[in-house]
Amino acid sequence: MQQQKQNEITFKIINKHPVHKQQEGNRKKEAVRADLYHIYKKYM
């Protein structure tokens, strides 16, 4: 239980951090771009 609470606190701190948010957004964009690229390659 104590471990879970610690994780939740850490998670909140990480989520508040704008740099982390920015990186998370970039990772999602890259993932989407990679997916689109694979689809594009497959059908071209």
PDBQT receptor file of N, H, CA, C and O in Angstrom, charges set to zero:
ATOM      1  N   MET A   1       0.853  -1.207   0.000  1.00  0.00    +0.000 N 
ATOM      2  CA  MET A   1       0.000   0.000   0.000  1.00  0.00    +0.000 C 
ATOM      3  C   MET A   1       0.883   1.250   0.000  1.00  0.00    +0.000 C 
ATOM      4  O   MET A   1       0.647   2.192  -0.757  1.00  0.00    +0.000 OA
ATOM      5  N   GLN A   2       1.902   1.242   0.861  1.00  0.00    +0.000 N 
ATOM      6  H   GLN A   2       2.094   0.478   1.476  1.00  0.00    +0.000 HD
ATOM      7  CA  GLN A   2       2.819   2.389   0.939  1.00  0.00    +0.000 C 
ATOM      8  C   GLN A   2       3.490   2.617  -0.412  1.00  0.00    +0.000 C 
ATOM      9  O   GLN A   2       3.641   3.755  -0.856  1.00  0.00    +0.000 OA
ATOM     10  N   GLN A   3       3.889   1.526  -1.061  1.00  0.00    +0.000 N 
ATOM     11  H   GLN A   3       3.766   0.602  -0.701  1.00  0.00    +0.000 HD
ATOM     12  CA  GLN A   3       4.567   1.607  -2.360  1.00  0.00    +0.000 C 
ATOM     13  C   GLN A   3       3.647   2.257  -3.390  1.00  0.00    +0.000 C 
ATOM     14  O   GLN A   3       4.076   3.106  -4.171  1.00  0.00    +0.000 OA
ATOM     15  N   GLN A   4       2.380   1.849  -3.383  1.00  0.00    +0.000 N 
ATOM     16  H   GLN A   4       2.032   1.159  -2.748  1.00  0.00    +0.000 HD
ATOM     17  CA  GLN A   4       1.422   2.404  -4.344  1.00  0.00    +0.000 C 
ATOM     18  C   GLN A   4       1.256   3.906  -4.141  1.00  0.00    +0.000 C 
ATOM     19  O   GLN A   4       1.232   4.668  -5.107  1.00  0.00    +0.000 OA
ATOM     20  N   LYS A   5       1.142   4.327  -2.888  1.00  0.00    +0.000 N 
ATOM     21  H   LYS A   5       1.162   3.708  -2.103  1.00  0.00    +0.000 HD
ATOM     22  CA  LYS A   5       0.992   5.752  -2.594  1.00  0.00    +0.000 C 
ATOM     23  C   LYS A   5       2.200   6.524  -3.109  1.00  0.00    +0.000 C 
ATOM     24  O   LYS A   5       2.055   7.594  -3.700  1.00  0.00    +0.000 OA
ATOM     25  N   GLN A   6       3.388   5.977  -2.883  1.00  0.00    +0.000 N 
ATOM     26  H   GLN A   6       3.506   5.108  -2.403  1.00  0.00    +0.000 HD
ATOM     27  CA  GLN A   6       4.629   6.602  -3.355  1.00  0.00    +0.000 C 
ATOM     28  C   GLN A   6       4.599   6.736  -4.882  1.00  0.00    +0.000 C 
ATOM     29  O   GLN A   6       4.974   7.774  -5.427  1.00  0.00    +0.000 OA
ATOM     30  N   ASN A   7       4.156   5.698  -5.552  1.00  0.00    +0.000 N 
ATOM     31  H   ASN A   7       3.851   4.855  -5.109  1.00  0.00    +0.000 HD
ATOM     32  CA  ASN A   7       4.073   5.722  -7.012  1.00  0.00    +0.000 C 
ATOM     33  C   ASN A   7       3.109   6.791  -7.489  1.00  0.00    +0.000 C 
ATOM     34  O   ASN A   7       3.389   7.501  -8.455  1.00  0.00    +0.000 OA
ATOM     35  N   GLU A   8       1.973   6.908  -6.814  1.00  0.00    +0.000 N 
ATOM     36  H   GLU A   8       1.745   6.332  -6.029  1.00  0.00    +0.000 HD
ATOM     37  CA  GLU A   8       0.982   7.903  -7.202  1.00  0.00    +0.000 C 
ATOM     38  C   GLU A   8       1.546   9.308  -7.050  1.00  0.00    +0.000 C 
ATOM     39  O   GLU A   8       1.332  10.162  -7.911  1.00  0.00    +0.000 OA
ATOM     40  N   ILE A   9       2.260   9.549  -5.967  1.00  0.00    +0.000 N 
ATOM     41  H   ILE A   9       2.434   8.855  -5.268  1.00  0.00    +0.000 HD
ATOM     42  CA  ILE A   9       2.857  10.868  -5.741  1.00  0.00    +0.000 C 
ATOM     43  C   ILE A   9       3.880  11.165  -6.832  1.00  0.00    +0.000 C 
ATOM     44  O   ILE A   9       3.895  12.255  -7.402  1.00  0.00    +0.000 OA
ATOM     45  N   THR A  10       4.732  10.184  -7.115  1.00  0.00    +0.000 N 
ATOM     46  H   THR A  10       4.720   9.298  -6.652  1.00  0.00    +0.000 HD
ATOM     47  CA  THR A  10       5.746  10.356  -8.158  1.00  0.00    +0.000 C 
ATOM     48  C   THR A  10       5.076  10.645  -9.485  1.00  0.00    +0.000 C 
ATOM     49  O   THR A  10       5.508  11.520 -10.237  1.00  0.00    +0.000 OA
ATOM     50  N   PHE A  11       4.009   9.896  -9.768  1.00  0.00    +0.000 N 
ATOM     51  H   PHE A  11       3.658   9.186  -9.157  1.00  0.00    +0.000 HD
ATOM     52  CA  PHE A  11       3.269  10.047 -11.018  1.00  0.00    +0.000 C 
ATOM     53  C   PHE A  11       2.708  11.463 -11.144  1.00  0.00    +0.000 C 
ATOM     54  O   PHE A  11       2.784  12.070 -12.212  1.00  0.00    +0.000 OA
ATOM     55  N   LYS A  12       2.146  11.988 -10.056  1.00  0.00    +0.000 N 
ATOM     56  H   LYS A  12       2.084  11.495  -9.188  1.00  0.00    +0.000 HD
ATOM     57  CA  LYS A  12       1.595  13.346 -10.069  1.00  0.00    +0.000 C 
ATOM     58  C   LYS A  12       2.685  14.365 -10.352  1.00  0.00    +0.000 C 
ATOM     59  O   LYS A  12       2.493  15.295 -11.136  1.00  0.00    +0.000 OA
ATOM     60  N   ILE A  13       3.825  14.184  -9.711  1.00  0.00    +0.000 N 
ATOM     61  H   ILE A  13       3.981  13.429  -9.074  1.00  0.00    +0.000 HD
ATOM     62  CA  ILE A  13       4.937  15.124  -9.915  1.00  0.00    +0.000 C 
ATOM     63  C   ILE A  13       5.386  15.087 -11.369  1.00  0.00    +0.000 C 
ATOM     64  O   ILE A  13       5.592  16.129 -11.992  1.00  0.00    +0.000 OA
ATOM     65  N   ILE A  14       5.534  13.886 -11.901  1.00  0.00    +0.000 N 
ATOM     66  H   ILE A  14       5.367  13.040 -11.396  1.00  0.00    +0.000 HD
ATOM     67  CA  ILE A  14       5.975  13.741 -13.298  1.00  0.00    +0.000 C 
ATOM     68  C   ILE A  14       4.954  14.394 -14.228  1.00  0.00    +0.000 C 
ATOM     69  O   ILE A  14       5.329  15.092 -15.170  1.00  0.00    +0.000 OA
ATOM     70  N   ASN A  15       3.670  14.170 -13.968  1.00  0.00    +0.000 N 
ATOM     71  H   ASN A  15       3.365  13.603 -13.202  1.00  0.00    +0.000 HD
ATOM     72  CA  ASN A  15       2.629  14.720 -14.832  1.00  0.00    +0.000 C 
ATOM     73  C   ASN A  15       2.611  16.239 -14.822  1.00  0.00    +0.000 C 
ATOM     74  O   ASN A  15       2.268  16.866 -15.824  1.00  0.00    +0.000 OA
ATOM     75  N   LYS A  16       2.979  16.830 -13.694  1.00  0.00    +0.000 N 
ATOM     76  H   LYS A  16       3.257  16.321 -12.880  1.00  0.00    +0.000 HD
ATOM     77  CA  LYS A  16       2.967  18.287 -13.599  1.00  0.00    +0.000 C 
ATOM     78  C   LYS A  16       4.129  18.897 -14.367  1.00  0.00    +0.000 C 
ATOM     79  O   LYS A  16       4.085  20.064 -14.756  1.00  0.00    +0.000 OA
ATOM     80  N   HIS A  17       5.162  18.102 -14.580  1.00  0.00    +0.000 N 
ATOM     81  H   HIS A  17       5.198  17.154 -14.264  1.00  0.00    +0.000 HD
ATOM     82  CA  HIS A  17       6.377  18.614 -15.201  1.00  0.00    +0.000 C 
ATOM     83  C   HIS A  17       6.148  18.862 -16.700  1.00  0.00    +0.000 C 
ATOM     84  O   HIS A  17       5.912  17.915 -17.451  1.00  0.00    +0.000 OA
ATOM     85  N   PRO A  18       6.215  20.131 -17.141  1.00  0.00    +0.000 N 
ATOM     86  CA  PRO A  18       5.906  20.465 -18.532  1.00  0.00    +0.000 C 
ATOM     87  C   PRO A  18       6.851  19.832 -19.547  1.00  0.00    +0.000 C 
ATOM     88  O   PRO A  18       6.443  19.486 -20.656  1.00  0.00    +0.000 OA
ATOM     89  N   VAL A  19       8.110  19.685 -19.163  1.00  0.00    +0.000 N 
ATOM     90  H   VAL A  19       8.442  19.966 -18.263  1.00  0.00    +0.000 HD
ATOM     91  CA  VAL A  19       9.082  19.077 -20.083  1.00  0.00    +0.000 C 
ATOM     92  C   VAL A  19       8.682  17.638 -20.378  1.00  0.00    +0.000 C 
ATOM     93  O   VAL A  19       8.742  17.179 -21.519  1.00  0.00    +0.000 OA
ATOM     94  N   HIS A  20       8.275  16.941 -19.329  1.00  0.00    +0.000 N 
ATOM     95  H   HIS A  20       8.226  17.313 -18.403  1.00  0.00    +0.000 HD
ATOM     96  CA  HIS A  20       7.850  15.554 -19.507  1.00  0.00    +0.000 C 
ATOM     97  C   HIS A  20       6.640  15.500 -20.437  1.00  0.00    +0.000 C 
ATOM     98  O   HIS A  20       6.562  14.648 -21.322  1.00  0.00    +0.000 OA
ATOM     99  N   LYS A  21       5.701  16.420 -20.226  1.00  0.00    +0.000 N 
ATOM    100  H   LYS A  21       5.765  17.113 -19.508  1.00  0.00    +0.000 HD
ATOM    101  CA  LYS A  21       4.505  16.470 -21.077  1.00  0.00    +0.000 C 
ATOM    102  C   LYS A  21       4.914  16.672 -22.529  1.00  0.00    +0.000 C 
ATOM    103  O   LYS A  21       4.394  16.013 -23.429  1.00  0.00    +0.000 OA
ATOM    104  N   GLN A  22       5.840  17.580 -22.746  1.00  0.00    +0.000 N 
ATOM    105  H   GLN A  22       6.263  18.116 -22.014  1.00  0.00    +0.000 HD
ATOM    106  CA  GLN A  22       6.319  17.878 -24.101  1.00  0.00    +0.000 C 
ATOM    107  C   GLN A  22       6.913  16.624 -24.738  1.00  0.00    +0.000 C 
ATOM    108  O   GLN A  22       6.612  16.295 -25.886  1.00  0.00    +0.000 OA
ATOM    109  N   GLN A  23       7.755  15.934 -23.981  1.00  0.00    +0.000 N 
ATOM    110  H   GLN A  23       7.999  16.202 -23.049  1.00  0.00    +0.000 HD
ATOM    111  CA  GLN A  23       8.381  14.713 -24.506  1.00  0.00    +0.000 C 
ATOM    112  C   GLN A  23       7.329  13.652 -24.812  1.00  0.00    +0.000 C 
ATOM    113  O   GLN A  23       7.409  12.953 -25.822  1.00  0.00    +0.000 OA
ATOM    114  N   GLU A  24       6.350  13.545 -23.929  1.00  0.00    +0.000 N 
ATOM    115  H   GLU A  24       6.285  14.113 -23.109  1.00  0.00    +0.000 HD
ATOM    116  CA  GLU A  24       5.282  12.564 -24.113  1.00  0.00    +0.000 C 
ATOM    117  C   GLU A  24       4.547  12.868 -25.413  1.00  0.00    +0.000 C 
ATOM    118  O   GLU A  24       4.270  11.965 -26.202  1.00  0.00    +0.000 OA
ATOM    119  N   GLY A  25       4.232  14.140 -25.633  1.00  0.00    +0.000 N 
ATOM    120  H   GLY A  25       4.457  14.874 -24.992  1.00  0.00    +0.000 HD
ATOM    121  CA  GLY A  25       3.555  14.557 -26.864  1.00  0.00    +0.000 C 
ATOM    122  C   GLY A  25       4.383  14.234 -28.087  1.00  0.00    +0.000 C 
ATOM    123  O   GLY A  25       3.857  13.737 -29.083  1.00  0.00    +0.000 OA
ATOM    124  N   ASN A  26       5.674  14.511 -28.022  1.00  0.00    +0.000 N 
ATOM    125  H   ASN A  26       6.101  14.914 -27.213  1.00  0.00    +0.000 HD
ATOM    126  CA  ASN A  26       6.559  14.225 -29.143  1.00  0.00    +0.000 C 
ATOM    127  C   ASN A  26       6.611  12.733 -29.449  1.00  0.00    +0.000 C 
ATOM    128  O   ASN A  26       6.610  12.321 -30.609  1.00  0.00    +0.000 OA
ATOM    129  N   ARG A  27       6.656  11.923 -28.377  1.00  0.00    +0.000 N 
ATOM    130  H   ARG A  27       6.656  12.257 -27.435  1.00  0.00    +0.000 HD
ATOM    131  CA  ARG A  27       6.699  10.473 -28.566  1.00  0.00    +0.000 C 
ATOM    132  C   ARG A  27       5.437   9.993 -29.277  1.00  0.00    +0.000 C 
ATOM    133  O   ARG A  27       5.500   9.152 -30.173  1.00  0.00    +0.000 OA
ATOM    134  N   LYS A  28       4.294  10.536 -28.866  1.00  0.00    +0.000 N 
ATOM    135  H   LYS A  28       4.244  11.220 -28.138  1.00  0.00    +0.000 HD
ATOM    136  CA  LYS A  28       3.029  10.132 -29.497  1.00  0.00    +0.000 C 
ATOM    137  C   LYS A  28       3.024  10.527 -30.960  1.00  0.00    +0.000 C 
ATOM    138  O   LYS A  28       2.618   9.746 -31.821  1.00  0.00    +0.000 OA
ATOM    139  N   LYS A  29       3.480  11.749 -31.242  1.00  0.00    +0.000 N 
ATOM    140  H   LYS A  29       3.810  12.383 -30.543  1.00  0.00    +0.000 HD
ATOM    141  CA  LYS A  29       3.537  12.218 -32.630  1.00  0.00    +0.000 C 
ATOM    142  C   LYS A  29       4.437  11.325 -33.469  1.00  0.00    +0.000 C 
ATOM    143  O   LYS A  29       4.099  10.967 -34.597  1.00  0.00    +0.000 OA
ATOM    144  N   GLU A  30       5.587  10.969 -32.906  1.00  0.00    +0.000 N 
ATOM    145  H   GLU A  30       5.862  11.260 -31.989  1.00  0.00    +0.000 HD
ATOM    146  CA  GLU A  30       6.523  10.109 -33.630  1.00  0.00    +0.000 C 
ATOM    147  C   GLU A  30       5.906   8.748 -33.907  1.00  0.00    +0.000 C 
ATOM    148  O   GLU A  30       6.067   8.191 -34.994  1.00  0.00    +0.000 OA
ATOM    149  N   ALA A  31       5.200   8.218 -32.919  1.00  0.00    +0.000 N 
ATOM    150  H   ALA A  31       5.070   8.670 -32.037  1.00  0.00    +0.000 HD
ATOM    151  CA  ALA A  31       4.555   6.913 -33.076  1.00  0.00    +0.000 C 
ATOM    152  C   ALA A  31       3.514   6.969 -34.190  1.00  0.00    +0.000 C 
ATOM    153  O   ALA A  31       3.441   6.075 -35.033  1.00  0.00    +0.000 OA
ATOM    154  N   VAL A  32       2.718   8.020 -34.180  1.00  0.00    +0.000 N 
ATOM    155  H   VAL A  32       2.778   8.746 -33.495  1.00  0.00    +0.000 HD
ATOM    156  CA  VAL A  32       1.689   8.179 -35.211  1.00  0.00    +0.000 C 
ATOM    157  C   VAL A  32       2.343   8.319 -36.580  1.00  0.00    +0.000 C 
ATOM    158  O   VAL A  32       1.895   7.714 -37.554  1.00  0.00    +0.000 OA
ATOM    159  N   ARG A  33       3.395   9.113 -36.647  1.00  0.00    +0.000 N 
ATOM    160  H   ARG A  33       3.758   9.604 -35.856  1.00  0.00    +0.000 HD
ATOM    161  CA  ARG A  33       4.091   9.340 -37.911  1.00  0.00    +0.000 C 
ATOM    162  C   ARG A  33       4.654   8.029 -38.449  1.00  0.00    +0.000 C 
ATOM    163  O   ARG A  33       4.566   7.745 -39.643  1.00  0.00    +0.000 OA
ATOM    164  N   ALA A  34       5.233   7.235 -37.549  1.00  0.00    +0.000 N 
ATOM    165  H   ALA A  34       5.304   7.465 -36.578  1.00  0.00    +0.000 HD
ATOM    166  CA  ALA A  34       5.794   5.941 -37.954  1.00  0.00    +0.000 C 
ATOM    167  C   ALA A  34       4.699   5.022 -38.480  1.00  0.00    +0.000 C 
ATOM    168  O   ALA A  34       4.876   4.341 -39.490  1.00  0.00    +0.000 OA
ATOM    169  N   ASP A  35       3.560   5.010 -37.780  1.00  0.00    +0.000 N 
ATOM    170  H   ASP A  35       3.416   5.563 -36.959  1.00  0.00    +0.000 HD
ATOM    171  CA  ASP A  35       2.428   4.178 -38.217  1.00  0.00    +0.000 C 
ATOM    172  C   ASP A  35       1.959   4.602 -39.599  1.00  0.00    +0.000 C 
ATOM    173  O   ASP A  35       1.742   3.765 -40.476  1.00  0.00    +0.000 OA
ATOM    174  N   LEU A  36       1.804   5.902 -39.787  1.00  0.00    +0.000 N 
ATOM    175  H   LEU A  36       1.980   6.582 -39.075  1.00  0.00    +0.000 HD
ATOM    176  CA  LEU A  36       1.333   6.405 -41.078  1.00  0.00    +0.000 C 
ATOM    177  C   LEU A  36       2.322   6.050 -42.181  1.00  0.00    +0.000 C 
ATOM    178  O   LEU A  36       1.933   5.701 -43.296  1.00  0.00    +0.000 OA
ATOM    179  N   TYR A  37       3.594   6.144 -41.856  1.00  0.00    +0.000 N 
ATOM    180  H   TYR A  37       3.911   6.428 -40.950  1.00  0.00    +0.000 HD
ATOM    181  CA  TYR A  37       4.637   5.837 -42.827  1.00  0.00    +0.000 C 
ATOM    182  C   TYR A  37       4.557   4.369 -43.245  1.00  0.00    +0.000 C 
ATOM    183  O   TYR A  37       4.679   4.044 -44.426  1.00  0.00    +0.000 OA
ATOM    184  N   HIS A  38       4.348   3.478 -42.254  1.00  0.00    +0.000 N 
ATOM    185  H   HIS A  38       4.248   3.743 -41.295  1.00  0.00    +0.000 HD
ATOM    186  CA  HIS A  38       4.247   2.053 -42.578  1.00  0.00    +0.000 C 
ATOM    187  C   HIS A  38       3.027   1.784 -43.445  1.00  0.00    +0.000 C 
ATOM    188  O   HIS A  38       3.097   1.008 -44.399  1.00  0.00    +0.000 OA
ATOM    189  N   ILE A  39       1.911   2.422 -43.118  1.00  0.00    +0.000 N 
ATOM    190  H   ILE A  39       1.854   3.052 -42.343  1.00  0.00    +0.000 HD
ATOM    191  CA  ILE A  39       0.692   2.240 -43.905  1.00  0.00    +0.000 C 
ATOM    192  C   ILE A  39       0.926   2.741 -45.331  1.00  0.00    +0.000 C 
ATOM    193  O   ILE A  39       0.547   2.091 -46.306  1.00  0.00    +0.000 OA
ATOM    194  N   TYR A  40       1.550   3.894 -45.426  1.00  0.00    +0.000 N 
ATOM    195  H   TYR A  40       1.858   4.421 -44.635  1.00  0.00    +0.000 HD
ATOM    196  CA  TYR A  40       1.855   4.495 -46.718  1.00  0.00    +0.000 C 
ATOM    197  C   TYR A  40       2.725   3.551 -47.550  1.00  0.00    +0.000 C 
ATOM    198  O   TYR A  40       2.432   3.309 -48.721  1.00  0.00    +0.000 OA
ATOM    199  N   LYS A  41       3.783   3.023 -46.957  1.00  0.00    +0.000 N 
ATOM    200  H   LYS A  41       4.021   3.220 -46.005  1.00  0.00    +0.000 HD
ATOM    201  CA  LYS A  41       4.696   2.114 -47.653  1.00  0.00    +0.000 C 
ATOM    202  C   LYS A  41       3.956   0.861 -48.119  1.00  0.00    +0.000 C 
ATOM    203  O   LYS A  41       4.186   0.355 -49.217  1.00  0.00    +0.000 OA
ATOM    204  N   LYS A  42       3.070   0.381 -47.265  1.00  0.00    +0.000 N 
ATOM    205  H   LYS A  42       2.883   0.792 -46.373  1.00  0.00    +0.000 HD
ATOM    206  CA  LYS A  42       2.368  -0.869 -47.538  1.00  0.00    +0.000 C 
ATOM    207  C   LYS A  42       1.482  -0.730 -48.776  1.00  0.00    +0.000 C 
ATOM    208  O   LYS A  42       1.389  -1.653 -49.585  1.00  0.00    +0.000 OA
ATOM    209  N   TYR A  43       0.835   0.427 -48.919  1.00  0.00    +0.000 N 
ATOM    210  H   TYR A  43       0.911   1.176 -48.262  1.00  0.00    +0.000 HD
ATOM    211  CA  TYR A  43      -0.143   0.578 -49.991  1.00  0.00    +0.000 C 
ATOM    212  C   TYR A  43       0.400   1.275 -51.227  1.00  0.00    +0.000 C 
ATOM    213  O   TYR A  43      -0.314   1.420 -52.219  1.00  0.00    +0.000 OA
ATOM    214  N   MET A  44       1.666   1.712 -51.180  1.00  0.00    +0.000 N 
ATOM    215  H   MET A  44       2.246   1.595 -50.374  1.00  0.00    +0.000 HD
ATOM    216  CA  MET A  44       2.216   2.398 -52.355  1.00  0.00    +0.000 C 
ATOM    217  C   MET A  44       3.036   1.427 -53.193  1.00  0.00    +0.000 C 
ATOM    218  O   MET A  44       3.584   1.812 -54.226  1.00  0.00    +0.000 OA
TER     219      MET A  44
